[in-house]
Each structure stands twice: as structure tokens, then as C-alpha cells.
Amino acid sequence: MTAHHPVPAGCGLQWSRRALLVASGLALVGCAEKRKRPTIRDAGGATGEVGGQTLQPLLDRRAAALQKGDERAFLADLDPNNAKLIEQQKMVFANLRQMKLAAFGYIAKRVYGARVENGVYQFAPVHEVVQLTADAGPGGVSPAGTFRVSAVKRGGKLVITELAGLTPDNAEQLGISNGLPAHAPWHLTPLKVSHAGNVCLIADASVTDLDRYAVPAEAEAKTLESLWGDRTRFPGYVLFFTNDERNFASWFSLGAASNFAPTVEGFQIPQYGVRQAGEIYREQYAGSRIVVNLRRIKDIGDDPRLVMRHELAHAISSRATAVSPGLWVLGAPRWALEGFARWTEGRGDVPRQYAAASFKGAIPHSRTFYDDSGYNYAVSCTVFDCVEKLKGRAAVVDFYHQVVQYVDLEDEQMVDTPAFDGICKKALGMSSADFKKRWAGFVRGGS
């Protein structure tokens, strides 16, 4: 978010505090160009090709070692002279061993030929698959991060000298034209992990009371699952907690998001994934991650349970939402995503009162949603408050579920299309024009 907008005196809360991630480059880095298949010269001087098939056995050994809990084997193929790399990978090992993994491994099948510079082989893109039990991608798609792996030959075998993760800023430097960012917290800082049902809670050293959030998080997840019913969702939820401002900005490159501000209390970050052949899949999300900014929550005296509820509402529905391919397609309407999550907080008449004070008479556009986020959060919430008043809570979920399967375009809002008219008729028994009139009257007068 670009600003933090307080509500009028007496309302008792602030509205522009939570958000979905807004920056397509954070979810998918690079473009879909085909890389030319190079002919290289290996360290021994013979002309030939060294590709992913050369590196894959080494990567498979590392994957098997992590799954077995064998730290020594996990580190065995690293350069023993690179103390920094070894310590970083020890941290990764310790972090991931605490998590419930459905799958872990590396995919180098898209490495058609390694580059070699001064005897150092550079393999890219290499995808590190980290699928938690909370994840469930379509057709074998798993969340992943993309790396450039550098290695040298010693004693007739490859030894890894660098594992460079892809970020929004270094794609060209790494020579990766199409990849997924490798900026998950387990690569960046030591973590501690707690589990409560199908909720995984993860924190850095700044959080000394992680267990206090376990029971509330599990309860909120169960409540939302009951509300969501049998609609498409992920099997579980992953929440990261921190009191550290630097970690909040660096985890998942949140600081690079166009709507980032240190005053935001939480983000939900949907995850793209890769197929087993190394193809990046962009048609549906393969996982969801939540980051909770405990420092900000404490600073303004907010309720962390409501923050978790809001972000879990994003997470529970993210697998069912339309995914934006970028460019002029903006993705599922922001008013629906944020309005529904705010509605689940159960703030009563407060959002309507706040929206009515400066009501603009229209449902917000995704393109400009975060320009006036305080108002737009509140007025978007009133759409669902109005639906609830007209048809009840079950109708709210059905209405929302249908809306988020469509997208806003740069030059056209979903609420102005025949699709929205059809949804209103099916879910509410009235045309979209009639619903907009009822909604405007509700915002202005509560009836």
C-alpha cells in the first residue's frame, strides 16, 4: 500500500492494513523466451555439452539426504572451502526439516547446456521444489523457486560453489529468462516451526511466543473452512510471523511490491509452481503463504486473530480464483478479494459508516484499488454486507466464489460485464443494475 488512512474519530480501527501481493514480478520472474541451446567448452578443454543430466544426480542426492534427515550428505556436494555457502545450506536444512513436506527435490530438465566461465559451470534454470502438505497444485504442479547453480570439477566430479536464487532484480544477471523467485524465508533466516491441525506456523528469532498463535490460527482456519464448504481450496495454511521490519520487507521480496508499506499488518502471497518436466505452470496457484507483521499489530493495538482471519480468507479462496497472465489482465477483482476478506472480520456497521462518509457511488477498480485503500477496503466490504442483508451468509460465499472466477481488465471492470449480471441473477435473484442500486442505497442509509 502507498498510504495508511485512518477512519473517522470514534470508529476504533484502521482500514488500509492488509493486502494481497501486487507485483507480478514477485510471483513470476522473466519472460517466456526460449533459450538457445549452447555449445560450451568444459573445464578439461574438450568441446561438448554439459546440461541438466550432468547435474541432476548430484541434486537428487541432496534431495534424498534432506528427506532422510542426513545433513552430512546434504552438504557433501558443496565446495568445502565455501564456509558461507555451507552455513547457509545448514540453515536451509534445519528450517525445512521442521516442516511437513509432501515433496522436495530439484528439477534441472530445462538446463539444455551449462555456461562455463574460467572453469566454473553455471546451470540455469534449476527449480527447487518445496511442496508442503498444505499445498496442492493441479496435475502434479508444485511450488518452487528457481536457481542458478554454479559448480566446478574436482577429482572427476562436480562440486557446487554457489546456489544463486532468482529475485525480481537479478534475472538478467543470472541468465534466467523464465523462473520463479527463490525468496522464501527458509533461505533467508533461521526459523522455528509449530503445527496446529492443518496450519503451519513459522517464525524468526524475533518471535518468542509462537505457540500462543497456534490455537487461534487453527480455530480461524476451521471457521473459514466451514464457511467455504466443499469449494476448491488448499488442504492447509502456512503463516510466517515476524517482529523484524527487515525480515518483513525481505521475505518473499515483499518490499518490492507496489503496495508495500511497513504499516501493512499482513500479506497473502499466492504461489506459482512447476511441473515435473520443469515447465512453469501459470494457470492456477499451487500454494499460498501468509506473512504476519506482529510489530505493526502491536504498535496499533490490533487483534492478531483478526489479521490471521483476513489473510486466511485470502488463502482459502486463492486456489479457486482467476489468475492473471499479466499485461492488461489484472486478475480477479480486488474489491471482491479484499472486500470478502474484510467482511469475514465481522466489523458490523463500521465499514458502511466509513464508506458513507465519502461515498463515490461505484465499486472500486482493481487498477486503482490501493490508491485510496482505506476507503476502498471499507466500500468493498459493504458489497458483501449488502448481499448478506439481502440473502444471508451462504449467499455471500456463493456470490464471492462466482465473482473471483472472472478478471478485471485495464479498460473494463468485471462488474460492468454480462458475466456479473448473470451472477447477480443467479445468486441474488436480480439484475446487476438493480443490485448496484440496492447496494448504493445500503451504503448511504443502511437499508
Secondary structure as UniProt FT lines:
FT   TURN            9..10
FT   TURN            16..17
FT   STRAND          18..20
FT   HELIX           24..27
FT   STRAND          29..30
FT   STRAND          40..41
FT   TURN            43..44
FT   STRAND          47..48
FT   HELIX           52..68
FT   HELIX           71..75
FT   TURN            76..77
FT   TURN            80..81
FT   HELIX           83..97
FT   STRAND          101..107
FT   TURN            109..110
FT   STRAND          115..117
FT   TURN            118..119
FT   STRAND          120..132
FT   TURN            133..134
FT   HELIX           138..140
FT   STRAND          142..154
FT   TURN            155..156
FT   STRAND          157..165
FT   TURN            168..169
FT   HELIX           171..174
FT   STRAND          178..179
FT   HELIX           185..187
FT   STRAND          192..196
FT   TURN            197..198
FT   STRAND          199..203
FT   TURN            205..206
FT   HELIX           210..213
FT   HELIX           214..228
FT   TURN            229..230
FT   STRAND          237..242
FT   HELIX           245..250
FT   HELIX           251..256
FT   TURN            258..259
FT   TURN            262..263
FT   STRAND          266..271
FT   STRAND          273..274
FT   TURN            276..277
FT   STRAND          280..281
FT   STRAND          287..293
FT   HELIX           294..299
FT   TURN            300..301
FT   HELIX           304..318
FT   TURN            319..320
FT   TURN            327..328
FT   STRAND          329..331
FT   HELIX           334..343
FT   TURN            344..345
FT   TURN            348..349
FT   HELIX           350..356
FT   TURN            357..358
FT   HELIX           366..372
FT   HELIX           373..391
FT   HELIX           393..403
FT   TURN            404..405
FT   STRAND          408..409
FT   TURN            410..411
FT   HELIX           414..416
FT   HELIX           418..428
FT   HELIX           432..445
//
